[in-house]
Amino acid sequence: MNNKLVPAVVAGAAVGAAIALLDKNTRSSVKGQVNNVGQVTKNPSSVKDKAMNIKDEVVYWKDQVEEIRRNNPELEKALVQAKDLVVSLRNGDSNGGSLSDVLKQSSNDNSNNNANTNANKAFDQNKTNNNNNK
């Protein structure tokens, strides 16, 4: 075998592990970890339960984020603008504006959306009144 790198690395790792195990604290720590692995192999359902709990948490938070996105499109837009600003500032682009500019724009957009909603409600109310008068 011409390539002696792999056997040398394995031998070095073995020597390093043996030297590390000379320390009593390291030996007791390794022994505890080996015992934990033994318990997990004897009772794999506990690992499955923990994995299911983590999965349930992730699904819960994913659903919460999706609900917030559906109910607050202005908030989502403001967050995307803030993210874009941070990315542009990190890349050294000063054309992205400032955070206060983004917040002002978001506030203006929100005010415009509220004004449009109020105008649409007034239009619908006027239309209903006209239909009732006929």
N, C-alpha and C positions, 0 to 999 in steps of 0.2 A: 504494500500500500504506500503510494507516494505522498498522499496528503495526510499529514500528521496533525493538522489543525484541530479536527473534531476530537480525536482521542486526547489531545493535550488539554482542550477546553474541559472535557469531561473529567479528566484527572485533576485539573486545577479546581474544579467545582467540588469534587470529593474532598480534596485536601482542605479547601476553605470551609466546607461544612464541618469537617472533623475538628478544625481549629475553633470554629464558632461554638461547637458543642462542649468545649472545655469549660465554658462559663456555666455555672450552676443555674442562673436565671434563664439563660437561653435553653438549657436542657428542659427545665420545668415548663417553660412556655411551649416548646415543641411537643412535649408529652401531652399537655392540655389540649393542644390543637389536634393531635392524633386521636385523643379520646373523643373530642367533639365530632370528628369525621366518623369515628366508629359509631357514635350515637345516631348520627344522621343516616348512616347506611342501615342501621337497625330500625329506624323509624322515619322513613322518607315522607310520610304523610304530613309531618310538621313542616317540612320544606314546601310541600305542595300548598298547605294552608297559608303559609306566609306569602308565597307567590300569588295565590288567588287574592289575598288581601291587598297586595300591592297593585294587582291588575284592577281590582274594584276601585281603588283610590284613583288610579289614572283615568279610568272610564268616567268616574264621577266628575273629576276636574275638567276633563275634556267636554263633557256635557254642559258644565257650568259656563265654560268659555264660549261654547257654541250658542248658548242661550243669551249671553251678554252680547255677542256679535249680532244676533238676530234682532234683539230689542234696542240696541244702541248703535246704529250705523255711524252716527256722528262721532261717538267715542272711538270706534274702530278706525275711522278716517284720521282722527287726531293722533291716535297711537301710531298709525302707519307714517304720518307726516313726521312725528317725533323720531321714529326709527330712521327714516330717510335722512333727517337732519343730523342725527348722531353719526350715521355712516358717512355722510358727506364731510362732516367736521373731522372725523377720524382719518379720512382720506386726504385731508388738507384742502378741501374745496370750500372756499369762503362764499360761494354764490348761493349756498343753501339757505342763507338768512340766519336768523337767530331763533332761539326757542321762543322768545316773546313774540316774534313775527308769526311763528307757527301757531301759537296760542291765540293771537289776535285774529289770524285768518280763520282758525277753527271757530272762534267765537262769532265772527262775522258770518260764516257759513251757517252756524246754528241759528243766529238771528234771522238770516234770510230764509232758512227752512221754516222757522216759526212764523215769519211774516207770510210766507207762501201758504202754509197750513191755515192760518187765520183767514187769509184772502179766499182760499178754497171753501172754507166753512161758510164765510159770508155769502159767497156766490151760490153755494148749495142752498143756504137758507133763503136767499132772495128768489131762487128758482122755485123752491117749495112754496113760498108765499104767492108767487105769481100763478102757480098751478092751482093753488087753493082758491084764488080770487076768480078764476075762470069759470 
